[in-house]
């Protein structure tokens, strides 16, 4: 089974076109999938040019026409931009609009069953907002256009798996959002995530919100009021879940194999350990030598995986972007598609 993957190019002014070209130059991608990029030919051809790639770009009229032939980048050309419309590394409303339209096409293709999964390239939230699309990120776009109310962002990489109770909100807002219902729902999503990736019997670790998990109320009451009741509720239903585990040790335990997945309470609590493991920076050049890790949305009726990094405007158009995270996202999309297909 080679599932058809709709790969959205991301913001044309960022590194999205470049990592698409570099990832699809890897013949192993075609052994497991039929990848199709949704984007603009002008951006993909420029990435082919400045990377010196030998890939042939083939424009498709529909995803159903894809063949998945190594050495050929098959493209659903949205034809939304001309070269003079944007510059690498600059926030642009036109690029925000284009990136949004790529996503929209990918979602509709997956909902229709044409694509087995959507793999998303990086977008710029400011450009998205300039174009009039007031979403805080991919996760919220996918939830909105699939009419999904209970969903969560999961990150994977380096042996860690993390799903978040809250994501793109201020810390003050996160405090208010940590309720028993929200934590319980995220624990249930963690269980669903493990099933999606073939680990249905994995143990779930729930991080505390406060230092030392509040130490019996000394440093806050979110644990007592919301997190502990949610854990007990999940345990009463037979879920293999433990916590709240102090945030400064829960990831150590997960790396040691004690937990298959960690429920994090807020964005940076989950993102920092994943990126510390997956991102490596050369101290002399200032360039990333590794950018591994995957972002996926759990709870959707369709499969969506993504790179775990941004548009990297400072590196766009320079042939120095790393495609590792996109390759990881493609691998996960294939795995999840096969698991859903049985």
C-alpha positions in Angstrom: 0.0 0.0 0.0 1.4 3.4 -1.1 -1.0 6.0 0.4 -1.3 9.2 -1.6 0.0 12.2 0.5 -1.1 15.8 -0.1 2.0 17.8 0.9 1.1 21.5 1.3 4.1 23.7 0.3 3.8 26.2 3.1 4.5 29.9 2.9 6.3 30.5 -0.5 8.6 33.1 1.1 9.9 30.6 3.6 11.8 27.3 3.4 8.7 25.3 2.5 9.4 25.0 -1.3 13.1 24.1 -0.6 12.4 21.3 1.9 9.7 19.9 -0.5 12.3 19.6 -3.3 14.9 18.2 -1.0 12.6 15.7 0.6 11.2 14.4 -2.7 14.7 13.9 -4.0 14.9 11.0 -1.6 13.8 7.9 -3.5 12.8 6.1 -0.2 9.8 8.4 0.0 8.4 6.8 -3.2 8.8 3.3 -1.8 6.2 3.9 0.8 3.9 6.7 -0.6 2.7 8.6 -3.6 3.6 12.2 -2.7 2.0 15.2 -4.4 2.9 18.8 -3.5 0.1 21.4 -3.4 1.6 24.8 -4.1 2.8 27.2 -6.8 5.0 26.0 -9.7 6.9 29.3 -9.7 8.1 28.7 -6.1 8.9 25.0 -6.7 10.8 25.6 -9.9 12.9 28.3 -8.2 13.7 25.9 -5.3 14.8 23.3 -7.9 17.0 26.0 -9.5 18.8 27.2 -6.4 19.3 23.8 -4.8 20.7 22.4 -8.1 18.1 19.5 -7.9 17.7 17.1 -10.8 14.0 16.6 -10.0 11.6 17.0 -12.9 8.5 19.0 -12.0 5.2 17.6 -13.4 2.0 19.6 -13.1 -1.1 17.6 -12.3 -4.7 18.6 -13.0 -5.9 16.5 -10.1 -4.4 14.4 -7.4 -5.9 11.2 -8.9 -3.5 11.5 -11.8 -0.4 11.1 -9.5 1.8 8.1 -10.2 4.6 8.5 -7.6 7.6 8.1 -9.8 11.1 8.7 -8.2 12.9 11.6 -9.8 9.6 13.5 -10.5 8.0 16.0 -8.2 4.3 15.9 -9.0 2.6 19.2 -8.3 -0.9 20.4 -8.0 -0.2 23.9 -9.2 -2.6 26.4 -7.6 -1.1 29.2 -9.7 -1.7 31.9 -7.2 1.5 33.9 -7.4 4.0 35.4 -9.8 7.6 35.8 -8.9 7.3 39.6 -8.6 4.6 39.1 -6.0 6.9 38.2 -3.1 10.5 38.0 -1.9 12.1 35.3 0.2 12.2 36.1 3.9 9.5 38.8 3.9 6.1 38.6 5.4 3.5 39.0 2.6 -0.3 38.9 2.6 -0.3 37.2 -0.8 1.9 34.4 0.5 -0.4 34.1 3.5 -3.4 33.7 1.2 -1.6 31.2 -1.0 -0.4 29.1 2.0 -4.0 29.1 3.3 -5.4 27.9 -0.1 -2.9 25.1 -0.2 -4.1 23.9 3.2 -7.8 24.3 2.2 -7.2 22.1 -0.9 -5.4 19.5 1.1 -8.2 19.3 3.7 -10.8 19.0 1.1 -8.9 16.3 -0.7 -8.5 14.2 2.5 -12.2 14.7 3.4 -13.1 13.5 -0.1 -10.9 10.4 0.3 -8.6 11.4 -2.6 -5.6 11.9 -0.3 -4.9 9.4 2.5 -3.2 12.2 4.6 -2.2 15.8 4.5 1.4 16.7 5.3 1.8 20.4 6.0 4.8 22.7 5.3 5.5 25.7 7.6 3.3 28.8 7.5 3.8 32.3 8.8 1.0 33.3 11.2 1.5 37.0 10.6 1.1 36.5 6.9 -1.9 34.4 7.4 -3.5 37.1 9.5 -2.6 39.8 7.0 -4.5 37.8 4.4 -7.6 37.8 6.7 -7.4 34.3 8.1 -7.4 34.7 11.8 -6.2 31.3 13.0 -3.4 30.7 15.4 -2.0 27.9 13.4 -2.5 24.7 11.3 -4.2 22.9 14.2 -7.0 25.4 14.5 -7.5 25.5 10.7 -7.8 21.8 10.4 -10.2 21.6 13.4 -12.4 24.4 11.9 -12.7 23.0 8.4 -13.3 19.4 9.6 -15.9 20.6 12.2 -13.8 19.0 15.0 -14.3 20.3 18.6 -12.1 17.9 20.6 -8.6 17.8 19.2 -5.0 18.1 20.3 -1.5 18.8 19.0 1.0 16.0 19.4 4.7 16.3 18.9 7.0 13.3 18.3 10.8 13.0 18.0 13.8 11.4 19.6 11.8 8.8 21.5 9.4 11.4 23.0 5.7 11.9 22.3 3.9 14.8 23.8 0.2 16.0 23.5 -0.8 19.4 24.7 -3.8 20.6 26.8 -3.3 24.2 25.6 -1.1 25.6 22.8 -1.1 29.0 21.3 -2.4 31.1 24.2 -0.7 33.3 26.9 0.4 31.8 30.1 -2.4 33.7 31.9 -5.0 32.1 29.5 -3.5 28.7 30.0 -4.1 28.9 33.7 -7.8 29.5 33.1 -8.0 26.8 30.4 -6.7 24.0 32.7 -10.0 22.4 33.7 -10.9 18.9 34.6 -12.8 18.5 31.4 -10.0 19.7 29.2 -7.3 17.6 30.9 -9.5 14.5 30.7 -10.3 15.1 27.1 -6.5 15.4 26.3 -5.8 12.2 28.2 -8.4 10.5 26.0 -6.7 12.0 22.9 -3.4 10.7 24.1 -4.9 7.2 24.2 -6.2 7.8 20.6 -2.8 9.0 19.5 -1.1 5.8 20.8 -3.7 3.7 18.9 -3.0 5.7 15.7 0.7 5.0 15.9 0.4 1.4 16.8 1.0 1.6 20.6 -2.5 1.0 22.0 -1.2 -0.4 25.4 1.3 2.5 26.1 1.3 4.2 29.5 0.3 7.9 29.6 2.1 10.3 31.9 0.4 13.6 32.8 2.6 16.5 33.6 1.8 18.9 36.5 1.2 22.5 35.7 3.0 24.1 38.6 6.5 23.6 39.9 6.8 20.3 41.7 3.2 19.6 40.6 2.2 22.3 43.2 3.6 20.2 46.1 0.2 19.7 47.7 -1.1 23.1 47.0 2.0 25.2 48.1 2.5 26.5 44.5 -0.9 26.6 43.0 -4.2 24.7 42.8 -4.5 23.6 39.2 -3.4 20.0 40.2 -6.0 19.7 43.0 -8.9 21.3 41.1 -8.4 19.9 37.6 -5.5 17.6 36.9 -5.8 15.0 39.6 -9.6 14.7 39.2 -9.1 14.2 35.4 -6.5 11.5 35.9 -8.8 9.7 38.4 -11.7 9.9 36.0 -9.6 8.4 33.2 -8.2 5.7 35.5 -11.8 4.7 36.5 -12.4 4.0 32.8 -9.4 1.7 32.6 -6.9 4.0 31.0 -3.3 3.3 31.9 -2.4 6.8 33.1 -0.2 8.3 35.9 0.3 11.7 37.4 0.5 14.5 37.9 4.3 14.0 37.5 6.5 17.1 38.2 7.2 18.7 34.8 11.0 18.7 35.4 11.1 14.9 35.6 8.2 13.6 33.5 10.2 13.8 30.2 13.2 12.0 31.8 10.8 9.2 32.7 9.3 9.2 29.2 12.7 9.0 27.6 13.5 6.0 29.8 10.4 4.2 28.5 8.2 4.6 31.5 5.7 6.6 29.6 4.7 6.2 25.9 3.3 9.7 25.8 3.2 12.8 28.0 0.2 15.1 28.4 1.7 18.6 28.7 -0.2 21.5 30.1 1.0 24.3 27.9 2.9 25.0 24.7 6.5 25.4 25.8 6.3 22.7 28.5 5.9 20.2 25.6 7.9 21.9 22.8 11.1 22.6 24.7 12.1 19.0 25.4 11.2 17.9 21.9 13.2 20.6 20.2 16.1 20.2 22.6 16.3 16.6 21.4 15.5 17.1 17.7 17.2 20.4 16.8 21.0 20.6 16.6 22.8 23.8 15.9 26.4 24.2 14.6 28.0 26.8 17.0 30.4 28.0 14.4 28.0 28.5 11.4 24.8 29.1 13.3 23.1 26.6 11.0 20.9 23.8 12.1 22.5 20.4 11.3 19.4 18.5 12.4 15.8 19.5 12.6 14.0 16.3 13.3 10.5 16.0 14.9 6.9 15.8 13.8 3.7 17.7 14.6 0.4 16.0 14.2 -3.2 16.8 15.1 -5.1 14.1 17.0 -8.9 13.8 17.0 -9.5 14.8 13.3 -11.5 12.7 10.9 -8.5 12.9 8.5 -4.8 12.5 9.0 -2.6 15.6 9.3 1.1 15.5 10.0 3.6 18.4 9.8 7.1 19.6 10.2 8.0 20.8 13.7 9.5 24.1 12.7 8.6 27.4 11.2 9.2 29.2 7.9 12.8 30.2 8.8 12.7 33.4 6.8 16.3 34.1 7.6 17.3 30.9 5.7 14.8 31.0 2.8 16.1 30.9 -0.7 19.7 30.1 0.4 19.9 26.3 0.0 20.7 25.8 3.7 17.3 24.5 4.9 17.1 21.0 6.4 14.4 18.6 5.1 14.7 16.0 8.0 11.5 17.1 9.7 9.5 16.9 6.5 10.8 13.3 5.9 9.8 12.4 9.4 6.3 13.8 8.9 5.9 11.9 5.6 6.9 8.6 7.4 4.4 9.2 10.2 1.6 10.0 7.7 2.3 6.7 5.9 2.3 4.8 9.2 -1.0 6.4 10.4 -2.6 5.9 7.0 -1.8 2.2 7.1 -3.0 1.8 10.7 -6.3 3.4 9.8 -6.7 1.2 6.8 -6.2 -1.8 9.0 
